[in-house]
Amino acid sequence: MNIETLIHKDPSIVNPRKGDLLIAEPLLDEPYFKRSVVLLLDEDENKGHLGLTLNKITPVTLQDLFPDWYAGRNIPVYSGGPVEADRLFMLHSLRDKFEGSLEVAPGIFVGARLDDVIDYINHNEYTEGDIRFFLGYSGWTKDQLTTEILKNTWALNPNVTPHDMLIGNENSYWRREVEKLGEKYRSWLIVPSNPNYN
């Protein structure tokens, strides 16, 4: 199956921006991005793009990163991408809980002071959907992401629904986001995750 022939994109309207979601095409077999969903955080100073892969859970918990922090023992850490994989990021939907957070999509914020996050988690039950932690980020150089979108490596969704952005993981998360893309992308849902099963 040639995914590129299924969906045509007009180059003049491909304009990935902060807050948009990227949904990987079903046959993308790159280890970090297979069946991934990425939230774009920003453009860098060279007009490349930065994002966090939302649905790739790791076996790591916050307590693995901070051994003395018992409250972090059941809080999972996700793989945000292959760049600077030792750097910790956080997305949250707790609008006014943390100073210094920046809104990257409606109702979704990035960043906070670590001490404030530790204090919040120590005094509140961790709830999926409130906070998600990531190691590393995803990055593209100038024009690289636009080129990949035009080649149908990614579907671009600028109309995100933030209420479930920090809920779910892996293939079921990817399928949910593909369904939101509408009828043009329905064929993606019948492609097996392992093409050898076809």
GROMACS elastic network, one bead per residue, 0.5 to 0.9 nm:
[ bonds ]
;  ai    aj funct       b0    kb
    1     4     6  0.89059   500
    1     5     6  0.87681   500
    2     5     6  0.58117   500
    2     6     6  0.72751   500
    3     6     6  0.53952   500
    3     7     6  0.73990   500
    3    25     6  0.76526   500
    3    26     6  0.84851   500
    3    27     6  0.79870   500
    3   151     6  0.88476   500
    3   152     6  0.69725   500
    3   153     6  0.84101   500
    3   188     6  0.86699   500
    4     7     6  0.63218   500
    4     8     6  0.74748   500
    4   150     6  0.86951   500
    4   151     6  0.61446   500
    4   152     6  0.55845   500
    4   153     6  0.81348   500
    5     8     6  0.69984   500
    5   152     6  0.88299   500
    6   152     6  0.88086   500
    6   184     6  0.83626   500
    6   185     6  0.85621   500
    6   187     6  0.85856   500
    7   152     6  0.72734   500
    7   184     6  0.72393   500
    7   185     6  0.79736   500
    8   150     6  0.79562   500
    8   151     6  0.88670   500
    8   152     6  0.80873   500
    9    12     6  0.86560   500
    9    13     6  0.78381   500
    9    14     6  0.74720   500
    9   149     6  0.82215   500
    9   150     6  0.61159   500
    9   151     6  0.85878   500
    9   152     6  0.81066   500
   10    13     6  0.57361   500
   10    14     6  0.68306   500
   10   150     6  0.78963   500
   11    14     6  0.53826   500
   11    15     6  0.85198   500
   11   146     6  0.83923   500
   11   150     6  0.67361   500
   12    15     6  0.78756   500
   14   146     6  0.65277   500
   14   149     6  0.74405   500
   14   150     6  0.74960   500
   14   156     6  0.81271   500
   15   146     6  0.70143   500
   15   156     6  0.88740   500
   16    19     6  0.87808   500
   16    20     6  0.65644   500
   16    21     6  0.85992   500
   16    22     6  0.87088   500
   16    40     6  0.79255   500
   16    49     6  0.83671   500
   16   145     6  0.78078   500
   16   146     6  0.70644   500
   16   149     6  0.88596   500
   16   156     6  0.71784   500
   16   157     6  0.88462   500
   16   158     6  0.78983   500
   17    20     6  0.57314   500
   17    21     6  0.89198   500
   17    40     6  0.66859   500
   17    41     6  0.80556   500
   17    42     6  0.68750   500
   17    43     6  0.74108   500
   17    49     6  0.82794   500
   17   158     6  0.78625   500
   18    21     6  0.87298   500
   18    39     6  0.78642   500
   18    43     6  0.71539   500
   18    49     6  0.85503   500
   18    50     6  0.86357   500
   18    51     6  0.85366   500
   18   104     6  0.61946   500
   18   105     6  0.72419   500
   18   158     6  0.89523   500
   19    39     6  0.62499   500
   19    40     6  0.53976   500
   19    41     6  0.61662   500
   19    42     6  0.78779   500
   19   103     6  0.87290   500
   19   104     6  0.52056   500
   19   106     6  0.77496   500
   19   108     6  0.86922   500
   19   158     6  0.70749   500
   19   159     6  0.87880   500
   19   160     6  0.77020   500
   20    38     6  0.83238   500
   20    39     6  0.59921   500
   20    40     6  0.55578   500
   20    41     6  0.82419   500
   20   104     6  0.89547   500
   20   105     6  0.75929   500
   20   156     6  0.68860   500
   20   157     6  0.57356   500
   20   159     6  0.71452   500
   20   160     6  0.67752   500
   21    37     6  0.66823   500
   21    38     6  0.55299   500
   21    40     6  0.62672   500
   21   155     6  0.81404   500
   21   156     6  0.58856   500
   21   157     6  0.50691   500
   21   158     6  0.63220   500
   21   159     6  0.81858   500
   21   160     6  0.68463   500
   21   177     6  0.89015   500
   22    36     6  0.80523   500
   22    37     6  0.55390   500
   22    39     6  0.64950   500
   22    40     6  0.75789   500
   22    53     6  0.89502   500
   22   149     6  0.87175   500
   22   154     6  0.57805   500
   22   155     6  0.56591   500
   22   157     6  0.63871   500
   22   158     6  0.87847   500
   23    26     6  0.89574   500
   23    35     6  0.74017   500
   23    36     6  0.61330   500
   23    38     6  0.66242   500
   23   153     6  0.84918   500
   23   154     6  0.53598   500
   23   155     6  0.50889   500
   23   156     6  0.65516   500
   23   157     6  0.77173   500
   23   174     6  0.71162   500
   23   177     6  0.71496   500
   23   178     6  0.69774   500
   24    27     6  0.82488   500
   24    28     6  0.66182   500
   24    33     6  0.68531   500
   24    34     6  0.67426   500
   24    35     6  0.54032   500
   24    36     6  0.54318   500
   24    37     6  0.63907   500
   24    38     6  0.83815   500
   24   152     6  0.85216   500
   24   153     6  0.60797   500
   24   155     6  0.64889   500
   24   174     6  0.81480   500
   24   178     6  0.89668   500
   25    28     6  0.57023   500
   25    34     6  0.81543   500
   25    35     6  0.69500   500
   25    36     6  0.86146   500
   25   152     6  0.68599   500
   25   153     6  0.53717   500
   25   154     6  0.55578   500
   25   155     6  0.69561   500
   25   188     6  0.71316   500
   26    29     6  0.83029   500
   26    34     6  0.74637   500
   26    35     6  0.60430   500
   26   153     6  0.87484   500
   26   188     6  0.59079   500
   26   189     6  0.78295   500
   26   191     6  0.64158   500
   26   192     6  0.78072   500
   26   193     6  0.68584   500
   27    34     6  0.75926   500
   27    35     6  0.80589   500
   27   153     6  0.87084   500
   27   188     6  0.88603   500
   27   191     6  0.77007   500
   27   192     6  0.84525   500
   27   193     6  0.72917   500
   27   194     6  0.82979   500
   27   195     6  0.75523   500
   28    31     6  0.87588   500
   28    33     6  0.71836   500
   28    34     6  0.53952   500
   28    35     6  0.71372   500
   28   153     6  0.69109   500
   28   154     6  0.89788   500
   29    32     6  0.85910   500
   29    33     6  0.73168   500
   29    34     6  0.51851   500
   29    35     6  0.82791   500
   30    33     6  0.54609   500
   30    34     6  0.55156   500
   31    34     6  0.57786   500
   32    35     6  0.89531   500
   32    36     6  0.77662   500
   32    53     6  0.85564   500
   32    56     6  0.82016   500
   32    79     6  0.81683   500
   32    80     6  0.88800   500
   32    81     6  0.63850   500
   32    82     6  0.67383   500
   33    37     6  0.79054   500
   33    38     6  0.87025   500
   33    53     6  0.78339   500
   33    56     6  0.87043   500
   33    81     6  0.80073   500
   34   193     6  0.87070   500
   35    55     6  0.87529   500
   35   170     6  0.75140   500
   35   171     6  0.63444   500
   35   173     6  0.89473   500
   35   174     6  0.59586   500
   35   175     6  0.84401   500
   35   193     6  0.79414   500
   36    53     6  0.64804   500
   36    54     6  0.73983   500
   36    55     6  0.63112   500
   36    56     6  0.71003   500
   36   170     6  0.74334   500
   36   171     6  0.78854   500
   36   173     6  0.84429   500
   36   174     6  0.61531   500
   37    52     6  0.84068   500
   37    53     6  0.56391   500
   37    54     6  0.57402   500
   37    55     6  0.62670   500
   37    56     6  0.85983   500
   37   173     6  0.78956   500
   37   174     6  0.61457   500
   37   177     6  0.77026   500
   38    51     6  0.60801   500
   38    52     6  0.53434   500
   38    54     6  0.56712   500
   38    55     6  0.80730   500
   38    80     6  0.82690   500
   38   138     6  0.80042   500
   39    50     6  0.85928   500
   39    51     6  0.53006   500
   39    52     6  0.53861   500
   39    53     6  0.64334   500
   39    54     6  0.68182   500
   39   104     6  0.86892   500
   39   105     6  0.86325   500
   40    43     6  0.82363   500
   40    49     6  0.70580   500
   40    50     6  0.58771   500
   40    52     6  0.66548   500
   40    53     6  0.88419   500
   40   104     6  0.79287   500
   40   105     6  0.88840   500
   40   138     6  0.87881   500
   41    49     6  0.76978   500
   41    50     6  0.55914   500
   41    52     6  0.72478   500
   41   104     6  0.58182   500
   41   105     6  0.83291   500
   41   110     6  0.81558   500
   42    48     6  0.85017   500
   42    49     6  0.59407   500
   42    50     6  0.54299   500
   42    51     6  0.70505   500
   42   104     6  0.78406   500
   43    46     6  0.77096   500
   43    47     6  0.52735   500
   43    48     6  0.53841   500
   43    50     6  0.60426   500
   43    51     6  0.89828   500
   44    47     6  0.51784   500
   44    48     6  0.52857   500
   44    49     6  0.59442   500
   44    50     6  0.68628   500
   44   141     6  0.87700   500
   44   142     6  0.88661   500
   45    48     6  0.73128   500
   46    49     6  0.87734   500
   46   141     6  0.75521   500
   46   142     6  0.63478   500
   47   141     6  0.72185   500
   47   142     6  0.51324   500
   47   143     6  0.77260   500
   48   139     6  0.72581   500
   48   140     6  0.52787   500
   48   143     6  0.68134   500
   48   144     6  0.74832   500
   48   145     6  0.78208   500
   49   138     6  0.81806   500
   49   139     6  0.56108   500
   49   140     6  0.50697   500
   49   141     6  0.66063   500
   49   142     6  0.73830   500
   49   143     6  0.88139   500
   49   144     6  0.86020   500
   49   145     6  0.72489   500
   50   137     6  0.70700   500
   50   138     6  0.57805   500
   50   140     6  0.66646   500
   51    80     6  0.76142   500
   51    81     6  0.80587   500
   51   137     6  0.59762   500
   51   138     6  0.50201   500
   51   139     6  0.63314   500
   51   140     6  0.88199   500
   52    79     6  0.80176   500
   52    81     6  0.63452   500
   52    89     6  0.85771   500
   52   134     6  0.76148   500
   52   136     6  0.78024   500
   52   137     6  0.51147   500
   52   138     6  0.56853   500
   52   139     6  0.86610   500
   53    56     6  0.66574   500
   53    78     6  0.79941   500
   53    79     6  0.65939   500
   53    81     6  0.59103   500
   53   134     6  0.83156   500
   53   137     6  0.71471   500
   53   138     6  0.68675   500
   54    57     6  0.83498   500
   54    78     6  0.72403   500
   54    79     6  0.77488   500
   54    80     6  0.66179   500
   54   132     6  0.85178   500
   54   134     6  0.82855   500
   54   165     6  0.77583   500
   54   166     6  0.73591   500
   54   169     6  0.75093   500
   54   170     6  0.87686   500
   54   173     6  0.87458   500
   55    78     6  0.71509   500
   55    79     6  0.79889   500
   55    80     6  0.85402   500
   55   166     6  0.85379   500
   55   167     6  0.87121   500
   55   168     6  0.70270   500
   55   170     6  0.50001   500
   55   171     6  0.79415   500
   55   172     6  0.89739   500
   55   173     6  0.63654   500
   55   174     6  0.74116   500
   56    77     6  0.89273   500
   56    78     6  0.54970   500
   56    79     6  0.54594   500
   56    80     6  0.74834   500
   56    81     6  0.88479   500
   56   169     6  0.63049   500
   56   170     6  0.55477   500
   56   171     6  0.89409   500
   57    60     6  0.83195   500
   57    76     6  0.71371   500
   57    77     6  0.63394   500
   57    79     6  0.61688   500
   57   134     6  0.87745   500
   57   169     6  0.65985   500
   57   170     6  0.69963   500
   58    61     6  0.80443   500
   58    76     6  0.71336   500
   58    77     6  0.59354   500
   58    78     6  0.53073   500
   58    79     6  0.63656   500
   59    76     6  0.72749   500
   59    77     6  0.74661   500
   59    78     6  0.84872   500
   60    63     6  0.81453   500
   60    64     6  0.61233   500
   60    65     6  0.78007   500
   60    75     6  0.86258   500
   60    76     6  0.61524   500
   60    77     6  0.55829   500
   60    78     6  0.79009   500
   61    64     6  0.52515   500
   61    65     6  0.69351   500
   61    66     6  0.88527   500
   61    72     6  0.66566   500
   61    73     6  0.59944   500
   61    74     6  0.63751   500
   61    75     6  0.53658   500
   61    77     6  0.53802   500
   61    78     6  0.89201   500
   62    65     6  0.51635   500
   62    66     6  0.60764   500
   62    67     6  0.80429   500
   62    69     6  0.77573   500
   62    70     6  0.88647   500
   62    71     6  0.84120   500
   62    73     6  0.61838   500
   62    74     6  0.76037   500
   62    75     6  0.57971   500
   62    76     6  0.64909   500
   62    77     6  0.65163   500
   62   133     6  0.82386   500
   63    68     6  0.69627   500
   63    69     6  0.55528   500
   63    70     6  0.62901   500
   63    71     6  0.74592   500
   63    74     6  0.78816   500
   63    75     6  0.78671   500
   64    67     6  0.54869   500
   64    68     6  0.89677   500
   64    69     6  0.88137   500
   64    72     6  0.82041   500
   64    73     6  0.75575   500
   65    69     6  0.87700   500
   65    72     6  0.88788   500
   66    69     6  0.55418   500
   66    70     6  0.85144   500
   66    72     6  0.77958   500
   67    70     6  0.73541   500
   67    72     6  0.86407   500
   67    73     6  0.87266   500
   68    71     6  0.89758   500
   68    72     6  0.89705   500
   69    72     6  0.56800   500
   69    73     6  0.74509   500
   69   118     6  0.84216   500
   70    73     6  0.55548   500
   70    74     6  0.88355   500
   70   122     6  0.88815   500
   71    74     6  0.74228   500
   71    75     6  0.81008   500
   71   118     6  0.84549   500
   71   121     6  0.69100   500
   71   122     6  0.60002   500
   71   126     6  0.89435   500
   72    75     6  0.52999   500
   72    76     6  0.83076   500
   72   118     6  0.86262   500
   72   121     6  0.78977   500
   72   122     6  0.85636   500
   73    76     6  0.82244   500
   74   126     6  0.85789   500
   75   126     6  0.73778   500
   75   132     6  0.85215   500
   75   133     6  0.84046   500
   76   132     6  0.78397   500
   76   133     6  0.72049   500
   76   134     6  0.88235   500
   77   132     6  0.72168   500
   77   133     6  0.50531   500
   77   134     6  0.53886   500
   77   135     6  0.69591   500
   78    81     6  0.89113   500
   78   132     6  0.75712   500
   78   133     6  0.60146   500
   78   135     6  0.63090   500
   78   136     6  0.88476   500
   79    82     6  0.78102   500
   79    85     6  0.78182   500
   79   133     6  0.85063   500
   79   134     6  0.53385   500
   79   135     6  0.51764   500
   79   136     6  0.63049   500
   79   137     6  0.76032   500
   80    83     6  0.83315   500
   80    85     6  0.79081   500
   80    88     6  0.88588   500
   80    89     6  0.79410   500
   80   133     6  0.84408   500
   80   135     6  0.54339   500
   80   138     6  0.63630   500
   81    84     6  0.81285   500
   81    85     6  0.70208   500
   81   134     6  0.83874   500
   81   135     6  0.72887   500
   81   136     6  0.50111   500
   81   139     6  0.78951   500
   82    85     6  0.58489   500
   82   135     6  0.86845   500
   82   136     6  0.59059   500
   82   137     6  0.61259   500
   82   138     6  0.60993   500
   82   139     6  0.83092   500
   83    86     6  0.86088   500
   83    87     6  0.86771   500
   83   135     6  0.89177   500
   83   136     6  0.52892   500
   83   137     6  0.52057   500
   83   138     6  0.59197   500
   83   139     6  0.69205   500
   84    87     6  0.56125   500
   84    88     6  0.89138   500
   84   135     6  0.77546   500
   84   137     6  0.67053   500
   84   138     6  0.89774   500
   85    88     6  0.79262   500
   85   134     6  0.88171   500
   85   135     6  0.52134   500
   85   137     6  0.70659   500
   86   135     6  0.59619   500
   86   136     6  0.61479   500
   87   134     6  0.80956   500
   87   135     6  0.54541   500
   87   136     6  0.53404   500
   87   137     6  0.81796   500
   88   133     6  0.69808   500
   88   134     6  0.56411   500
   88   136     6  0.64949   500
   88   137     6  0.89066   500
   89   110     6  0.75432   500
   89   111     6  0.66293   500
   89   132     6  0.84349   500
   89   133     6  0.57354   500
   89   135     6  0.62678   500
   89   136     6  0.73065   500
   89   137     6  0.81000   500
   90   109     6  0.82913   500
   90   110     6  0.57688   500
   90   111     6  0.54676   500
   90   112     6  0.75920   500
   90   131     6  0.69142   500
   90   132     6  0.56903   500
   90   134     6  0.61335   500
   90   135     6  0.89150   500
   91   108     6  0.67097   500
   91   109     6  0.55008   500
   91   111     6  0.64946   500
   91   112     6  0.89681   500
   91   130     6  0.83277   500
   91   131     6  0.57598   500
   91   132     6  0.53309   500
   91   133     6  0.65583   500
   91   134     6  0.82508   500
   91   166     6  0.79702   500
   92    95     6  0.76988   500
   92   101     6  0.89159   500
   92   107     6  0.83460   500
   92   108     6  0.57505   500
   92   109     6  0.52525   500
   92   110     6  0.64576   500
   92   111     6  0.80787   500
   92   129     6  0.75935   500
   92   130     6  0.53582   500
   92   132     6  0.62977   500
   92   133     6  0.87515   500
   92   166     6  0.77102   500
   93    96     6  0.89972   500
   93   107     6  0.56831   500
   93   109     6  0.61308   500
   93   110     6  0.89547   500
   93   129     6  0.71716   500
   93   130     6  0.51658   500
   93   131     6  0.66114   500
   93   162     6  0.84816   500
   93   163     6  0.83047   500
   93   166     6  0.82425   500
   94    97     6  0.55533   500
   94    98     6  0.75939   500
   94   107     6  0.80100   500
   94   108     6  0.79503   500
   94   109     6  0.77366   500
   94   130     6  0.62528   500
   94   131     6  0.77476   500
   95    98     6  0.74579   500
   95   101     6  0.82607   500
   95   103     6  0.83713   500
   95   107     6  0.67811   500
   95   108     6  0.76498   500
   95   109     6  0.70934   500
   96    99     6  0.73976   500
   96   101     6  0.87052   500
   97   101     6  0.89821   500
   97   116     6  0.85614   500
   97   117     6  0.89115   500
   97   120     6  0.82326   500
   98   101     6  0.62185   500
   98   111     6  0.83027   500
   98   112     6  0.56990   500
   98   113     6  0.73433   500
   98   116     6  0.66719   500
   98   117     6  0.75142   500
   98   120     6  0.89597   500
   99   111     6  0.88065   500
   99   112     6  0.62427   500
   99   113     6  0.73093   500
   99   116     6  0.83464   500
  100   110     6  0.88266   500
  100   111     6  0.68779   500
  100   112     6  0.55563   500
  100   113     6  0.72760   500
  101   109     6  0.58602   500
  101   110     6  0.54991   500
  101   112     6  0.52740   500
  101   113     6  0.85640   500
  102   108     6  0.83759   500
  102   109     6  0.52077   500
  102   110     6  0.53735   500
  102   111     6  0.67488   500
  102   112     6  0.86216   500
  103   106     6  0.68676   500
  103   107     6  0.68683   500
  103   108     6  0.57052   500
  103   110     6  0.64534   500
  104   107     6  0.80553   500
  104   108     6  0.59462   500
  104   109     6  0.55916   500
  104   110     6  0.67044   500
  105   108     6  0.51054   500
  105   109     6  0.70790   500
  105   160     6  0.78704   500
  105   162     6  0.72170   500
  106   109     6  0.82844   500
  106   160     6  0.83459   500
  106   161     6  0.83406   500
  106   162     6  0.65241   500
  107   162     6  0.63421   500
  107   163     6  0.77536   500
  108   162     6  0.65928   500
  108   163     6  0.86436   500
  108   165     6  0.82344   500
  108   166     6  0.88688   500
  109   112     6  0.89825   500
  111   114     6  0.87361   500
  112   115     6  0.85613   500
  112   116     6  0.71098   500
  112   117     6  0.69045   500
  113   116     6  0.53677   500
  113   117     6  0.64732   500
  113   118     6  0.88536   500
  114   117     6  0.50526   500
  114   118     6  0.61409   500
  114   119     6  0.85416   500
  115   118     6  0.51467   500
  115   119     6  0.61313   500
  115   120     6  0.85864   500
  116   119     6  0.50970   500
  116   120     6  0.61081   500
  116   121     6  0.86729   500
  117   120     6  0.50736   500
  117   121     6  0.61922   500
  117   122     6  0.84842   500
  118   121     6  0.52767   500
  118   122     6  0.60192   500
  118   123     6  0.86870   500
  119   122     6  0.51084   500
  119   123     6  0.63692   500
  119   124     6  0.86271   500
  120   123     6  0.53715   500
  120   124     6  0.59615   500
  120   125     6  0.89027   500
  121   124     6  0.51201   500
  121   125     6  0.66357   500
  121   126     6  0.64095   500
  122   125     6  0.78431   500
  122   126     6  0.89722   500
  124   127     6  0.87393   500
  126   130     6  0.77046   500
  126   131     6  0.79565   500
  127   130     6  0.58144   500
  127   131     6  0.74553   500
  128   131     6  0.66484   500
  128   132     6  0.75760   500
  128   166     6  0.68019   500
  128   167     6  0.59405   500
  128   168     6  0.82943   500
  129   132     6  0.73494   500
  129   163     6  0.77338   500
  129   164     6  0.66985   500
  129   165     6  0.72636   500
  129   167     6  0.50186   500
  129   168     6  0.85883   500
  130   166     6  0.70009   500
  130   167     6  0.86673   500
  131   166     6  0.70190   500
  132   166     6  0.63355   500
  132   167     6  0.87936   500
  134   137     6  0.77354   500
  139   145     6  0.87863   500
  140   143     6  0.78703   500
  140   144     6  0.57072   500
  140   145     6  0.58516   500
  141   144     6  0.53668   500
  141   145     6  0.73652   500
  142   145     6  0.75435   500
  142   146     6  0.85630   500
  143   146     6  0.52977   500
  143   147     6  0.61963   500
  143   148     6  0.87371   500
  144   147     6  0.52167   500
  144   148     6  0.63070   500
  144   149     6  0.87796   500
  145   148     6  0.50135   500
  145   149     6  0.61794   500
  145   150     6  0.86140   500
  145   154     6  0.86355   500
  146   149     6  0.51188   500
  146   150     6  0.62179   500
  146   151     6  0.86705   500
  147   150     6  0.51344   500
  147   151     6  0.62982   500
  147   152     6  0.87577   500
  147   153     6  0.88783   500
  148   151     6  0.50483   500
  148   152     6  0.63469   500
  148   153     6  0.53140   500
  148   154     6  0.65152   500
  149   153     6  0.55982   500
  149   155     6  0.63911   500
  149   156     6  0.71981   500
  150   153     6  0.75825   500
  150   154     6  0.81006   500
  150   155     6  0.89807   500
  151   154     6  0.78216   500
  152   155     6  0.64561   500
  155   178     6  0.85681   500
  155   181     6  0.82025   500
  155   185     6  0.87781   500
  156   181     6  0.86707   500
  157   160     6  0.64965   500
  157   177     6  0.88947   500
  157   180     6  0.86406   500
  157   181     6  0.69722   500
  160   165     6  0.83130   500
  160   180     6  0.88306   500
  161   164     6  0.67317   500
  161   165     6  0.69240   500
  162   166     6  0.78697   500
  163   166     6  0.76639   500
  163   167     6  0.83899   500
  164   167     6  0.51353   500
  164   168     6  0.79077   500
  165   168     6  0.80823   500
  166   169     6  0.86535   500
  167   173     6  0.80544   500
  168   172     6  0.72272   500
  168   173     6  0.55350   500
  169   172     6  0.63836   500
  169   174     6  0.77081   500
  170   173     6  0.55473   500
  170   174     6  0.65355   500
  170   175     6  0.89531   500
  171   175     6  0.60900   500
  171   176     6  0.85689   500
  171   193     6  0.85479   500
  172   175     6  0.50869   500
  172   176     6  0.61911   500
  172   177     6  0.87483   500
  173   176     6  0.51840   500
  173   177     6  0.64279   500
  173   178     6  0.87559   500
  174   177     6  0.52521   500
  174   178     6  0.62106   500
  174   179     6  0.87122   500
  175   178     6  0.50301   500
  175   179     6  0.61911   500
  175   180     6  0.87571   500
  175   188     6  0.87026   500
  175   189     6  0.67159   500
  176   179     6  0.52195   500
  176   180     6  0.65812   500
  177   180     6  0.51090   500
  177   181     6  0.67581   500
  178   181     6  0.52571   500
  178   182     6  0.74628   500
  178   185     6  0.66888   500
  178   186     6  0.75404   500
  178   188     6  0.74547   500
  178   189     6  0.73651   500
  179   182     6  0.58232   500
  179   183     6  0.79437   500
  179   185     6  0.74414   500
  179   186     6  0.69096   500
  179   189     6  0.79577   500
  180   183     6  0.88635   500
  180   185     6  0.89720   500
  181   184     6  0.73917   500
  181   185     6  0.62732   500
  181   186     6  0.82929   500
  182   185     6  0.59539   500
  182   186     6  0.68202   500
  183   186     6  0.51851   500
  183   187     6  0.82908   500
  184   187     6  0.75272   500
  185   188     6  0.55814   500
  185   189     6  0.76281   500
  186   189     6  0.56117   500
  186   190     6  0.75527   500
  187   190     6  0.56048   500
  187   191     6  0.70307   500
  188   191     6  0.55237   500
  188   192     6  0.88106   500
  189   192     6  0.78716   500
  191   194     6  0.83548   500
  191   195     6  0.74711   500
  191   198     6  0.78564   500
  192   195     6  0.57267   500
  192   196     6  0.82880   500
  192   197     6  0.66481   500
  192   198     6  0.65581   500
  193   196     6  0.88527   500
  193   197     6  0.82567   500
  194   197     6  0.57923   500
  194   198     6  0.77119   500
  195   198     6  0.54396   500
